Amino acid sequence: MQSRDEIADLRQRVSHLEALVASLYKQLNLTYIPDVDTLNQPVIDLLRQDRYMEAIKRYRDIHGVSLAIGTEAVNQLKATHKL
């Protein structure tokens, strides 16, 4: 098991790396976009439970999109994941 000092050191190093990555993104004028499948996993889980309407609502909540776009996106997820 690691000592408190080792854990504190690791946290400091991770914090430094996160700041470095954020700086690089800013310098390169990039925006971090998380893995879409990770974001959509709750929607996929609802589709696997045949809860289509809830999946659309959840998608809209996650992405802040209209009903039409949310419905289209959920239909694409259904097709992609063969649900």
Secondary structure, 3 states (H helix, E strand, C coil): CCCHHHHHHHHHHHHHHHHHHHHHHHHCCCCCCCCHHHHHHHHHHHHHCCCHHHHHHHHHHHHCCCHHHHHHHHHHHHHHCCC
